[in-house]
Amino acid sequence: MLAAFAGAMSAAPPAARAQLSDDVVKIGVLTDMNGPASTPTGQGSVTAAQMAVDDFGGKVLGKPVTVISGDHQLKADIGAGIARRWYDTEQIDLIVDVPVSAVGLAVQNVATEKKKLLIVHSTGTADFHGKFCSPYAMQWVFDTRALAVGTAQAVVKRGGDSWFFITDDYAFGHSLERDASAVVVANGGKVLGSVRPPLATPDLSSFVLQAQASKAKIIGIAAGPPNNMNEIKTAAEFGVLKGGQQMAALLALITDIHSLGLPAAQGLLLTTSFYWDMDDKTREWSKRFFAKMNRMPTMWQAGVYSSVMSYLNAIKESGTDEPLKVAAKMREKPIEDFFSRNGKLREDNLMVHDLWLVEVKKPEESKYPWDYYKILAKISGDEAFGPPDPACSLVKK
């Protein structure tokens, strides 16, 4: 009888041998709920995670899946504290989202220490999957190198061969400037200098004036919200564009363009991992998101849905929520969905996928609400993200 039982169990599907640590799968969306990153992440990221859970059926391996949220206020110590409490006392299995890079790196340290999973979407520093890589932490949507390759390379090839950077003074901005500068120089351009305003600086006039005085053909905006769009607004007020200089946004989100307006943003070049109006698949999901949030999703919010769905499928297929087994299962298959094209989760836990170089439309070219981008080119994931960083301990030497 024992032999028969053992034989039956060995032939049983994963669900029959399912092992969930506490009979529930808990996902924590750690984000900025009220600060300058709250529109492109925030409640929209929570909504995207819940949509994935609902679309999956609300259960995995017969057990419920729940979503909670926390506000780290863009502070690394608060983010790390919430993550520690979630992992230790609230039995959170997976944390997602986590703007900005400084917070993402702090939470990554906690995830590695606690041996729990983390997937970031709005943490962009390439060091996350480079020298700080972890078997427990994945980067899903973008990194600074990918955006630099997409935007800087294209602009230099169009003749924009002298650059001056306005760079957010924190890990993300520094990484973005570093990676973009390398691309500019590698393609025959010159970097004339940079200035570094702190995040959410209320008056950017002096920084924009220094960039204008540099006479660089291209003013590179190595910044995220809210500095990036405020710099473009300020530049327009000072006549930077009329003076013959151009601006290239190394990170700009569709919510930034919506806030700025097409009259000010028209002609801006940027690279994105996702555009809601690209095809039928992107439109179908984005319109469901719009019905809940009354705005179109950013690449970060769409990426949250994609990763949560991949995570739940990996639990289902592996029959366990054991973190490293789930991560290994996520690396086994290509990641193809409305968000990711030609996607794969690499050995360094970077999700490599195609990106898109876009240009912001002129007002007269926009035919309906949120019709903002012209897609100029597809950038393959391998070209955009490059090879794994040998500084990552997970990379086979």
C-alpha positions, -999 to +999 in steps of 0.1 A: +000+000+000+028+024+008+045+016-025+012+023-043+008+056-024+044+066-033+039+058-069+007+078-070+023+108-055+053+107-079+028+108-108+007+135-093+006+169-109+022+198-090-011+210-075-015+177-057+019+181-041+014+218-035+034+235-007+025+270+003+043+283+033+012+296+052-018+286+030-020+321+015+001+341-011+006+377+000+018+404-024+029+438-010+029+468-033+056+491-018+052+525-035+048+562-033+012+569-025+012+607-022+045+621-033+060+631-067+062+594-080+026+586-070+010+592-104+032+569-124+033+543-096+011+547-065-025+535-065-021+526-102+005+500-093-017+486-066-046+485-091-024+467-116-014+441-091-050+435-080-060+432-117-035+404-122-047+386-091-083+389-102-076+378-137-057+348-124-088+338-104-079+351-069-063+318-059-033+297-067-029+260-059-064+264-042-052+290-018-061+327-017-039+355-031-041+389-013-026+423-022-017+450+004+001+483-001+025+505+017+038+540+013+076+544+016+074+582+010+105+579-012+127+574+018+151+544+019+149+539+057+111+539+056+110+515+027+135+491+043+115+492+076+082+484+059+098+456+039+114+441+070+080+442+089+062+427+059+086+398+055+090+392+092+056+396+108+031+399+079+044+369+059+045+388+027+058+365-001+066+391-028+071+428-028+067+448-061+071+483-076+094+503-053+103+537-067+130+552-065+164+535-070+177+544-035+147+528-019+148+499-043+184+491-034+176+494+004+146+470+000+168+446-021+192+443+009+162+433+032+148+408+006+182+391+003+187+390+041+152+375+046+154+352+015+121+366+002+112+377-033+113+413-047+104+425-082+111+461-089+095+481-117+103+517-110+138+511-097+160+518-127+197+518-116+216+492-136+236+483-104+204+465-092+212+436-115+249+444-116+272+446-086+242+445-062+224+416-079+206+391-057+190+357-064+159+370-046+155+403-065+143+409-101+142+440-123+113+438-147+106+470-167+138+490-175+172+500-164+192+531-170+214+515-197+185+505-218+170+540-218+204+555-225+209+532-255+174+539-268+174+577-265+211+588-265+222+566-294+193+577-316+198+614-309+235+613-315+229+595-348+205+624-357+233+649-352+230+657-316+266+651-308+273+675-279+254+670-246+250+687-212+231+668-185+206+680-159+208+651-135+187+641-105+211+640-075+204+604-064+214+569-074+189+567-103+200+600-119+237+593-115+233+559-131+213+574-160+238+601-167+267+576-165+251+551-189+239+578-214+274+595-213+290+563-223+266+558-252+272+594-264+310+591-263+309+556-279+289+571-308+314+599-314+297+626-293+310+648-265+297+655-229+303+691-220+292+689-183+263+684-159+244+699-130+227+680-103+195+693-087+180+673-058+148+653-063+117+675-064+136+708-065+109+736-066+130+761-087+151+747-115+159+780-132+196+781-123+202+745-135+184+751-168+203+784-173+237+766-168+226+740-193+216+767-218+249+785-213+269+753-222+258+757-258+254+720-260+232+708-289+214+685-266+203+690-230+199+655-216+173+652-188+187+625-166+158+627-142+125+612-133+093+629-121+088+656-111+121+672-121+121+659-157+089+677-168+096+708-147+129+711-165+113+709-199+087+735-189+114+759-175+135+754-207+105+764-228+100+795-207+136+805-212+135+800-249+160+771-249+143+754-278+139+786-298+176+791-294+184+759-313+191+735-284+171+703-281+160+683-251+162+645-248+143+629-219+162+598-207+132+589-186+097+602-194+064+585-187+031+589-205+017+606-174+045+631-176+035+640-212-001+642-202+007+666-174+030+687-196+007+688-226+016+683-262+023+720-270+052+719-246+063+682-251+060+679-289+091+666-306+106+651-274+124+618-280+122+591-254+124+554-249+097+533-233+091+497-224+053+500-231+028+522-249-009+517-243-019+524-279+006+501-297-017+472-307-049+454-298-033+436-268-020+468-252-052+487-258-075+460-244-056+458-210-050+496-209-087+504-214-096+481-185-070+499-164-083+533-175-118+523-164-105+519-128-079+548-127-092+573-152-058+576-168-037+553-191-010+531-175+026+539-173+052+513-183+058+507-146+022+500-138+018+477-168+050+459-157+035+453-123+006+433-138+030+414-161+053+403-133+026+394-108+009+372-134+043+355-142+049+350-105+015+334-099+019+311-130+053+300-117+038+291-083+011+271-101+036+253-123+062+246-096+037+236-069+053+257-042+059+293-032+095+286-022+113+317-035+142+303-054+121+276-069+096+301-081+123+324-095+139+294-113+105+286-128+100+322-140+134+319-159+124+288-177+099+302-203+098+332-226+078+361-212+052+371-239+022+391-229+007+425-236+036+442-218+066+422-228+077+413-264+105+388-267+110+388-230+131+365-209+142+366-172+180+363-174+204+346-150+211+380-134+173+384-127+169+412-153+139+408-175+152+416-210+126+426-236+121+449-266+119+486-261+105+514-283+119+547-294+091+572-296+085+608-305+059+629-288+033+640-313+024+676-323-010+687-310-025+685-345-013+649-350-031+636-319-065+623-328-080+612-294-072+615-257-038+600-247-028+597-284+007+610-277+034+589-293+047+581-327+067+548-326+099+554-345+118+521-339+119+489-320+150+483-300+157+447-293+161+437-257+196+423-262+208+456-279+191+478-253+201+460-221+234+446-233+251+415-218+250+406-181+273+426-159+302+404-149+301+422-115+269+402-108+277+372-087+249+352-104+266+355-138+285+325-149+321+335-154 
